[in-house]
């Protein structure tokens, strides 16, 4: 199965799994659990939510994580500040990278908005270099679209 096919399958499962009838935090938690299970190369996946001038840790799967990231710091804070997705093939070459897990080698971060306001980021890490590409961006962006349409 190609990565694109896998994202289509996982996103169909996501659409069936989440619901406005579930608590919002439960939906976020099941989102990350589904993707962590489906993509074994993801060492970590989770959400950070904007609160004042920081991103605050939300539901995630993986090793313990940084609980606060200043907007503009690291990959997550930079992606949020620029309101653009970032794919980092080698995080050790990213100026100001925050190593919550020193084993992480690549990362993808996608800012998301709720009610037309940027609200946080979806972050995924991998122990593999060059793990993330445009197919991951498209698949995870579609997952965020499904999520917002289904629960927000």
C-alpha positions, 0 to 999 in steps of 0.5 A: 500500500502506498503512503497516499493509499494509507492516508486515504484509509486512515482518514476514512477511519478518522471520519468514522471515529470522531463525532460532535457527540464525543468530547472535543478532547476525546476526539483530539486524543483518538485522532493522534492515537489513530495516526500513531498506530497507523504510521509506525515511523511516527515516533510522536504525534500530537497537538499544541494549542495557542494560549497567549504567547505560547503553544501548550501541549495537548493530546499526544502519543509518544514519549513525554513532551515539552509542555510549553513552546513560545510562539516563534521558537523551534519548529512548532513555534516557527510554523505557528508564527508563520502560519505555514506548514513546515517539513524538516528533513533533519531537525538538527539543522533547524536553527533553534530546534527544541529537542523534547526527544533527543532521538527525533530526527525529522518533523512535520508541523501543520498550523490549524485554525478554528473559527477562522483563527489560528489555534495551534499546530499538529506536530509529528516527529520521526526517528528517521531522517527525511521521514515526511514529505508532501504526501504526509502534508496532504494526508495530515491536512486532509485529516485536519479538514475532516476533523474540523468538519466533523467536530467543530 
